[in-house]
């Protein structure tokens, strides 16, 4: 799907949350096979799944690490959407908090996604590729260092910028609506 900046619509849902649609459609896309280093996390009464972009050593240049090509494309899709939103709303880089984060000294990148829920009921579905051995497992049974494919949904923006506080930011709300846990 080609995203046209002029077709991005922002609808205020609450004081600090804006829903994003692209010509009345929700932006959705699948991830490649990707590692979940921590399983499901909970922060500030919200559940998260962090996706780790793989690094590998290039045989041609052993001192240089590179990303998997499908992970590079996945990262570019998210970065492109963030860039379009910043441009459309005239947001400075220092005001925007990306969902793509560096993790520690090894420079591993994580993509932080929320688990979609409504009134404490999960909207995110989970499916295990090995159904025979995992038929009773839930989203909380996703183990650390598991490999998954996820359906991502760009829901909207959170905006906590105010005139009195300099360090408050604005950022993307990236939901996971379906998780397929691979063997």
BALOBA-1460 file (C-alpha; in Angstrom, 3 decimals):
// residues 183
<rec num="1" residu="x" x="0.000" y="0.000" z="0.000"/>
<rec num="2" residu="x" x="1.354" y="3.384" z="-0.957"/>
<rec num="3" residu="x" x="0.670" y="5.946" z="1.725"/>
<rec num="4" residu="x" x="-0.358" y="9.401" z="0.563"/>
<rec num="5" residu="x" x="0.335" y="12.121" z="3.131"/>
<rec num="6" residu="x" x="-2.746" y="14.055" z="1.984"/>
<rec num="7" residu="x" x="-5.027" y="11.092" z="2.783"/>
<rec num="8" residu="x" x="-3.919" y="10.813" z="6.422"/>
<rec num="9" residu="x" x="-6.772" y="11.777" z="8.751"/>
<rec num="10" residu="x" x="-6.435" y="12.464" z="12.491"/>
<rec num="11" residu="x" x="-9.449" y="12.096" z="14.772"/>
<rec num="12" residu="x" x="-9.293" y="13.127" z="18.421"/>
<rec num="13" residu="x" x="-10.336" y="10.163" z="20.608"/>
<rec num="14" residu="x" x="-9.456" y="11.593" z="24.035"/>
<rec num="15" residu="x" x="-7.447" y="14.476" z="25.502"/>
<rec num="16" residu="x" x="-4.100" y="13.063" z="24.422"/>
<rec num="17" residu="x" x="-4.951" y="10.353" z="21.860"/>
<rec num="18" residu="x" x="-5.551" y="10.792" z="18.118"/>
<rec num="19" residu="x" x="-6.640" y="8.014" z="15.790"/>
<rec num="20" residu="x" x="-4.989" y="7.835" z="12.359"/>
<rec num="21" residu="x" x="-6.706" y="6.617" z="9.209"/>
<rec num="22" residu="x" x="-5.489" y="6.559" z="5.637"/>
<rec num="23" residu="x" x="-8.460" y="7.477" z="3.438"/>
<rec num="24" residu="x" x="-10.806" y="5.978" z="6.076"/>
<rec num="25" residu="x" x="-8.734" y="2.748" z="6.300"/>
<rec num="26" residu="x" x="-6.646" y="1.505" z="9.212"/>
<rec num="27" residu="x" x="-2.977" y="1.016" z="8.328"/>
<rec num="28" residu="x" x="-2.086" y="-2.684" z="8.800"/>
<rec num="29" residu="x" x="0.912" y="-4.749" z="7.746"/>
<rec num="30" residu="x" x="2.631" y="-8.052" z="8.615"/>
<rec num="31" residu="x" x="6.059" y="-8.342" z="10.160"/>
<rec num="32" residu="x" x="8.666" y="-10.803" z="8.941"/>
<rec num="33" residu="x" x="9.754" y="-13.682" z="11.183"/>
<rec num="34" residu="x" x="11.076" y="-11.811" z="14.190"/>
<rec num="35" residu="x" x="12.330" y="-12.547" z="17.703"/>
<rec num="36" residu="x" x="10.438" y="-11.634" z="20.870"/>
<rec num="37" residu="x" x="13.319" y="-11.323" z="23.378"/>
<rec num="38" residu="x" x="11.214" y="-10.748" z="26.522"/>
<rec num="39" residu="x" x="7.801" y="-12.305" z="25.901"/>
<rec num="40" residu="x" x="4.887" y="-10.071" z="26.976"/>
<rec num="41" residu="x" x="5.704" y="-7.071" z="29.205"/>
<rec num="42" residu="x" x="3.472" y="-4.800" z="31.263"/>
<rec num="43" residu="x" x="4.202" y="-1.096" z="31.858"/>
<rec num="44" residu="x" x="1.814" y="1.582" z="33.104"/>
<rec num="45" residu="x" x="-1.133" y="-0.834" z="33.010"/>
<rec num="46" residu="x" x="-0.551" y="-1.594" z="29.299"/>
<rec num="47" residu="x" x="0.805" y="-4.796" z="27.763"/>
<rec num="48" residu="x" x="3.658" y="-4.685" z="25.253"/>
<rec num="49" residu="x" x="5.507" y="-7.004" z="22.944"/>
<rec num="50" residu="x" x="8.958" y="-5.897" z="21.877"/>
<rec num="51" residu="x" x="10.246" y="-7.147" z="18.527"/>
<rec num="52" residu="x" x="14.001" y="-7.444" z="18.026"/>
<rec num="53" residu="x" x="15.558" y="-6.595" z="14.679"/>
<rec num="54" residu="x" x="18.172" y="-9.283" z="13.945"/>
<rec num="55" residu="x" x="21.816" y="-8.467" z="13.397"/>
<rec num="56" residu="x" x="24.252" y="-10.767" z="11.644"/>
<rec num="57" residu="x" x="27.929" y="-10.583" z="10.711"/>
<rec num="58" residu="x" x="28.601" y="-10.001" z="7.028"/>
<rec num="59" residu="x" x="30.965" y="-12.640" z="5.567"/>
<rec num="60" residu="x" x="32.477" y="-10.040" z="3.226"/>
<rec num="61" residu="x" x="33.260" y="-7.651" z="6.064"/>
<rec num="62" residu="x" x="33.399" y="-9.540" z="9.408"/>
<rec num="63" residu="x" x="33.767" y="-6.369" z="11.469"/>
<rec num="64" residu="x" x="30.436" y="-4.978" z="10.284"/>
<rec num="65" residu="x" x="27.047" y="-6.160" z="11.491"/>
<rec num="66" residu="x" x="24.052" y="-5.928" z="9.181"/>
<rec num="67" residu="x" x="20.320" y="-6.407" z="9.529"/>
<rec num="68" residu="x" x="18.279" y="-9.115" z="7.880"/>
<rec num="69" residu="x" x="16.799" y="-7.698" z="4.607"/>
<rec num="70" residu="x" x="13.187" y="-8.363" z="5.631"/>
<rec num="71" residu="x" x="13.836" y="-6.651" z="8.973"/>
<rec num="72" residu="x" x="15.335" y="-3.644" z="7.182"/>
<rec num="73" residu="x" x="12.165" y="-3.346" z="5.088"/>
<rec num="74" residu="x" x="9.930" y="-3.729" z="8.176"/>
<rec num="75" residu="x" x="11.864" y="-0.967" z="9.938"/>
<rec num="76" residu="x" x="11.654" y="1.258" z="6.831"/>
<rec num="77" residu="x" x="7.850" y="0.891" z="6.700"/>
<rec num="78" residu="x" x="7.497" y="2.050" z="10.312"/>
<rec num="79" residu="x" x="10.081" y="4.823" z="9.906"/>
<rec num="80" residu="x" x="8.356" y="6.034" z="6.720"/>
<rec num="81" residu="x" x="4.982" y="6.256" z="8.492"/>
<rec num="82" residu="x" x="6.574" y="8.139" z="11.388"/>
<rec num="83" residu="x" x="8.273" y="10.522" z="8.953"/>
<rec num="84" residu="x" x="4.993" y="11.221" z="7.101"/>
<rec num="85" residu="x" x="3.207" y="11.957" z="10.379"/>
<rec num="86" residu="x" x="5.978" y="14.306" z="11.517"/>
<rec num="87" residu="x" x="5.831" y="16.110" z="8.187"/>
<rec num="88" residu="x" x="2.020" y="16.358" z="8.102"/>
<rec num="89" residu="x" x="1.794" y="17.694" z="11.674"/>
<rec num="90" residu="x" x="5.025" y="19.727" z="11.503"/>
<rec num="91" residu="x" x="6.619" y="17.905" z="14.447"/>
<rec num="92" residu="x" x="10.316" y="18.373" z="15.204"/>
<rec num="93" residu="x" x="12.579" y="15.318" z="15.688"/>
<rec num="94" residu="x" x="13.262" y="16.256" z="19.322"/>
<rec num="95" residu="x" x="9.496" y="16.237" z="20.055"/>
<rec num="96" residu="x" x="8.851" y="12.786" z="18.562"/>
<rec num="97" residu="x" x="9.450" y="9.484" z="20.371"/>
<rec num="98" residu="x" x="9.883" y="6.661" z="17.881"/>
<rec num="99" residu="x" x="8.616" y="3.115" z="18.494"/>
<rec num="100" residu="x" x="12.027" y="1.928" z="17.216"/>
<rec num="101" residu="x" x="14.516" y="2.014" z="20.080"/>
<rec num="102" residu="x" x="18.167" y="1.092" z="20.589"/>
<rec num="103" residu="x" x="18.764" y="-1.476" z="23.291"/>
<rec num="104" residu="x" x="21.950" y="-1.130" z="25.312"/>
<rec num="105" residu="x" x="25.567" y="-1.155" z="24.241"/>
<rec num="106" residu="x" x="25.166" y="-3.853" z="21.584"/>
<rec num="107" residu="x" x="23.002" y="-1.441" z="19.514"/>
<rec num="108" residu="x" x="20.235" y="-3.990" z="19.007"/>
<rec num="109" residu="x" x="17.040" y="-2.299" z="17.870"/>
<rec num="110" residu="x" x="13.635" y="-3.069" z="19.338"/>
<rec num="111" residu="x" x="10.227" y="-2.153" z="17.972"/>
<rec num="112" residu="x" x="7.794" y="-1.540" z="20.811"/>
<rec num="113" residu="x" x="4.230" y="-2.626" z="20.061"/>
<rec num="114" residu="x" x="1.179" y="-2.586" z="22.299"/>
<rec num="115" residu="x" x="-1.106" y="-5.545" z="22.783"/>
<rec num="116" residu="x" x="-4.552" y="-4.395" z="21.706"/>
<rec num="117" residu="x" x="-7.207" y="-4.560" z="24.419"/>
<rec num="118" residu="x" x="-10.502" y="-2.908" z="25.199"/>
<rec num="119" residu="x" x="-11.913" y="-2.670" z="28.735"/>
<rec num="120" residu="x" x="-9.347" y="-5.215" z="29.986"/>
<rec num="121" residu="x" x="-10.296" y="-7.728" z="27.252"/>
<rec num="122" residu="x" x="-7.569" y="-8.628" z="24.781"/>
<rec num="123" residu="x" x="-8.350" y="-7.920" z="21.145"/>
<rec num="124" residu="x" x="-5.020" y="-9.390" z="20.048"/>
<rec num="125" residu="x" x="-5.314" y="-13.026" z="19.040"/>
<rec num="126" residu="x" x="-2.526" y="-15.563" z="19.318"/>
<rec num="127" residu="x" x="-2.049" y="-18.681" z="17.257"/>
<rec num="128" residu="x" x="0.655" y="-21.294" z="17.710"/>
<rec num="129" residu="x" x="2.063" y="-22.947" z="14.612"/>
<rec num="130" residu="x" x="2.595" y="-26.153" z="16.630"/>
<rec num="131" residu="x" x="-1.055" y="-26.505" z="17.676"/>
<rec num="132" residu="x" x="-0.693" y="-30.071" z="18.918"/>
<rec num="133" residu="x" x="1.720" y="-29.148" z="21.738"/>
<rec num="134" residu="x" x="0.338" y="-25.666" z="22.424"/>
<rec num="135" residu="x" x="-3.435" y="-26.004" z="22.242"/>
<rec num="136" residu="x" x="-4.103" y="-24.420" z="25.667"/>
<rec num="137" residu="x" x="-1.491" y="-21.692" z="25.558"/>
<rec num="138" residu="x" x="-2.423" y="-18.019" z="25.680"/>
<rec num="139" residu="x" x="-0.699" y="-14.754" z="24.870"/>
<rec num="140" residu="x" x="1.037" y="-14.853" z="28.272"/>
<rec num="141" residu="x" x="2.646" y="-18.194" z="27.409"/>
<rec num="142" residu="x" x="4.790" y="-16.703" z="24.644"/>
<rec num="143" residu="x" x="8.287" y="-17.567" z="25.792"/>
<rec num="144" residu="x" x="11.335" y="-15.330" z="25.783"/>
<rec num="145" residu="x" x="13.413" y="-15.618" z="22.599"/>
<rec num="146" residu="x" x="10.413" y="-16.980" z="20.636"/>
<rec num="147" residu="x" x="10.043" y="-16.269" z="16.940"/>
<rec num="148" residu="x" x="6.770" y="-14.816" z="15.734"/>
<rec num="149" residu="x" x="5.019" y="-13.079" z="12.867"/>
<rec num="150" residu="x" x="2.705" y="-10.264" z="13.905"/>
<rec num="151" residu="x" x="-0.016" y="-8.229" z="12.243"/>
<rec num="152" residu="x" x="0.715" y="-4.602" z="13.123"/>
<rec num="153" residu="x" x="-1.863" y="-1.840" z="13.166"/>
<rec num="154" residu="x" x="-1.037" y="1.860" z="13.260"/>
<rec num="155" residu="x" x="-3.765" y="3.024" z="15.615"/>
<rec num="156" residu="x" x="-2.798" y="6.617" z="16.213"/>
<rec num="157" residu="x" x="-0.742" y="9.073" z="18.217"/>
<rec num="158" residu="x" x="-0.337" y="9.937" z="21.858"/>
<rec num="159" residu="x" x="0.501" y="13.587" z="22.483"/>
<rec num="160" residu="x" x="1.669" y="14.792" z="25.884"/>
<rec num="161" residu="x" x="3.309" y="18.016" z="24.726"/>
<rec num="162" residu="x" x="2.396" y="21.116" z="26.673"/>
<rec num="163" residu="x" x="3.608" y="24.679" z="26.601"/>
<rec num="164" residu="x" x="4.970" y="24.529" z="30.150"/>
<rec num="165" residu="x" x="6.981" y="21.276" z="29.904"/>
<rec num="166" residu="x" x="9.858" y="20.984" z="27.455"/>
<rec num="167" residu="x" x="10.561" y="17.248" z="27.641"/>
<rec num="168" residu="x" x="7.066" y="15.990" z="26.866"/>
<rec num="169" residu="x" x="6.758" y="14.104" z="23.605"/>
<rec num="170" residu="x" x="4.435" y="12.801" z="20.937"/>
<rec num="171" residu="x" x="4.595" y="9.254" z="19.581"/>
<rec num="172" residu="x" x="3.000" y="6.558" z="17.486"/>
<rec num="173" residu="x" x="0.618" y="3.923" z="18.893"/>
<rec num="174" residu="x" x="1.515" y="0.654" z="17.189"/>
<rec num="175" residu="x" x="-0.770" y="-2.250" z="18.081"/>
<rec num="176" residu="x" x="-0.315" y="-5.940" z="17.416"/>
<rec num="177" residu="x" x="-3.672" y="-7.456" z="16.472"/>
<rec num="178" residu="x" x="-2.542" y="-11.017" z="15.676"/>
<rec num="179" residu="x" x="0.484" y="-13.045" z="16.742"/>
<rec num="180" residu="x" x="1.551" y="-16.281" z="15.107"/>
<rec num="181" residu="x" x="4.121" y="-18.078" z="17.271"/>
<rec num="182" residu="x" x="6.424" y="-20.064" z="15.007"/>
<rec num="183" residu="x" x="7.913" y="-23.488" z="15.778"/>
